[in-house]
Amino acid sequence: MTVAARIASVPSLNFRRMWRVLLATALGVPLLAQGPSRHEPPGVLPAVTLRDQFDGRTVLSSPPGRPVVLLASTRAGKDAAARWQRCLQDVGATAGVRVVSVADLAGVPRLLRGIIRGVMPSDTAARVLLDWEGTLARRVRGDAAPLVAAAYGTDGRLTGWEALSLEREDPAVAQRLLAGLRGP
């Protein structure tokens, strides 16, 4: 029996089906390349419990009781997130706004978690929630940018969402995000 005859005799190999899958994949690629039009973050602050780099537990609930600005970042936005956190805290200090930085670490192997926790800021004022599963950061950030800010009011509803610059902090952007928290 020849190799071609052996392959043809295997019942699980259906060449017509394989060609259909290949054709559908080839036709579907241009459609997938267009991507989503715009990411929509959660309209209500998701209730989650995450640990920070010091192994402290932080509970976010909805409604949060006071305004919250979430800074969701990837590895590329890590340094800018710390600067934006300080900028937002400075601008929103009088408004009683809580600024929470969340690192999107979904997909990081378990063996590297200790190393990653060790390279996070050692300043306790710059706590970073470590989102190993992407339950919060991925939902807020989407694939829009390496660093985004989402502002949630005292009722837990989204009031503003902004992709942030990695090069420099802009107090005008911070004020715009916080203005939505104070209302018109």
Salt bridges, closest charged atoms under 4 A:
ASP52 OD2 - ARG127 NH1 2.85
ASP55 OD1 - ARG51 NE 3.91
ASP79 OD1 - LYS78 NZ 3.54
ASP104 OD2 - ARG138 NE 2.82
ASP104 OD2 - ARG141 NH2 3.03
GLU133 OE2 - ARG113 NH2 3.76
GLU162 OE2 - ARG176 NH2 3.06
GLU169 OE2 - ARG83 NE 2.61
